[in-house]
Amino acid sequence: MSSRNKKEHQYSNKILKILGQKSAISLPEIRENALGVQTAPKALSGDNYAITRSLKGLKEAGLIEQIPSPHNEFARLTKLGRKKMHSLQLDSDTTLVNTTWDGFWRIILLDLPETRKSERESLRYLLKKAGFVCLKNSAWISPFPFEHLFTNIKKDLGLSSEMMIIVTEFVDEETKKFLFETFGK
């Protein structure tokens, strides 16, 4: 990957994370946040170019949509963009999720029909990245406190009846033994 493409990729990820914080953000505000400066014109022209290319690439990939208004142009994440943003949160080195066990198990029950296979596969991928283990077909479990992330994913993707999230400290002794072996607790 060339240094220009690498910079665009970094800005694309940064823009997705910025857009994940609000429903829609003006393009000047995205530039300021992505550059980490108060006024974008002070930034290097190469960085402005990389941001422009990143925005164009994100739009072409269907991850963001741009909304014109009389005074400014705004951008917001699409459904696909939200999926990508959640995936980036799991990849982040700065994720503030405590990985010491708090005594609670997070169980996610996932029931998506065959007609939504690509969504199901994406969710399984995210569950694996978050340290969940598939117990039985569509039952996933983890000791890691990612339930808030998956609650947001459930809401963002409209999975009101297809995904259930359970946090419990009560598990039968045989299952508990299996889980302790699996997670090294």
N, C-alpha and C positions, 0 to 999 in steps of 0.2 A: 504494500500500500504506500503510495507516494505521500510525502509530507503534507501536500495540499489536501489530498483525500483524507488523510488521518485527521487533519484539523477540522474538515467538514464533518467527519464522523463524530468527533468529540463535541462539536457544536450541536449536531443533531441530537445527541443524547442529552446534552445540557438543556436544549430547547424543550424536549419531551418532558424532562423533569420539571422545568419551569411551568409548562402548560398544565402539568398534573396538579398544581397548587390552586388554580382558579378555573372557573368555567370558560372564560375567554380573556385574552390579554392583548393589548395593542402591540403592533409590530415594533414601535420605538421602545416600549417597555421591555419587550423580549430581547431586543438588541442590548439595552442597558444591562439587564440581568445576565445575559450570556457573556457579555464582555467584562462584567464586574466593575463597571465605571458608572459615574453619575450621568454623563452626557456622551452619547455614542459618537458624535462628530470628532471627539478627541482621540478616538481609537484609530488604530492603524487601518489603512484602506484594505490591506490583505485580510484582516479579520472581518471587516464589514462585508467583503466579497464572500468569505467563507460562510458567514451567517446567511447571506442572501442565497447562496447555493444550497445551504442546508435546509432553509425554509422551502425552497423550490423542490428539493429532493423528498422532503417529508410530505409535501402536498402531492407530488406525483406518486408516491408510494401509498397514498391513501391514509396516512397516519394523522394528518392535520387537515383542517379546512380553513380557508380564509374568508372572513366576513367583512365586506366593505361597509363603511358608514360615511356620512358626510364629512366628518372631521378626521377620521383615522381608519386604518384597516386593522382588523382584529384577527386573531387565530385561535382555534380551539382544537382539542384532540377529538378524533373520531373514535368509534368503538374499537377499531383495530389499533389506533394510537394508544388508547388506555391499556390494552393488553401489553403492548410493547413497553410502556412506561412502567407497568407493574413488574415486568421481567427485568427491567433495568434496576429497579429497587432491590431485587434479590441479588443482582450481580454486584451491587455497590460495595466497595470496601468500607464505606462509612455508615452502613446500615446500623442503626442503634437498637438492635434486637439482642437482648441478653440471652446468651446461650447456656447459662447455668439453669438447671432444672428447678422450677418453682413448685414442684409437686403436682402440677396439673397436666393432663393429657389433652391435646387438641385432636378432635376427631372430625374429619370432614367426609360426609356422605355425598357422593357425586352420582347423579343419575341423568345423563344426557342421552337422548335417543340416537340411533344410527344416523339419522338425517343431520345431526349436528356433530358428526365425527371429528371434524377439524377443531372445533371448539373444545371437545372432550380431550383430544390429544394435547392441545395447548395447555389446558388446565392440569393435566397429568404431568406435563413437563414442569410447570410452575410448582406443583406440589413436590416433585422430586427435588427441584432446586432449593426448596425451602426445608428440606430434610424430612419430609413426610415419607412414610413407608406404607405401601398398599397391604392391608391386612387380608381382606376378602373382596374380590371383584372391585367394588366401588367404594370401599371403606378405607380411608387413609388416616394415619395417626402419627403424631409427633409430640415430643416434649417441648418443642421450641415455640415461643409466643408469637406466631405469625397470624393469629386469628383475626387481628385487625386488618391486615393486608387482604386476607381472603374475604373478610366482610365487605371491604371496599370493592373487590373484584366481583363478588356476588351482586352487589348493588349496581355497579357499572355495567355489567353484562345482563342484568335483568334475570338473574337465576333464582327467582324467589322460591320456586318449588323444586328446582333441579339440584340445588346445593344446600346441605344442612351443615351447620358448624356447631359442634358440641365441645365444651370445655368442662372437664370433670377430673376429680381426683380419685374417683371410685372405679376400680377395675378388679375383676376377679383375680385370685391368686395365681392361677396358671397363666393367664394372659399377662399379668404383671411380670412374672418370671421371664416370659418370652420377650416382652418389651424391654426389660432391663438388659437382657442379653443382646438384643438388637441395637439398642442405643448406648450400651456401655454405661448405664447408670448404676 
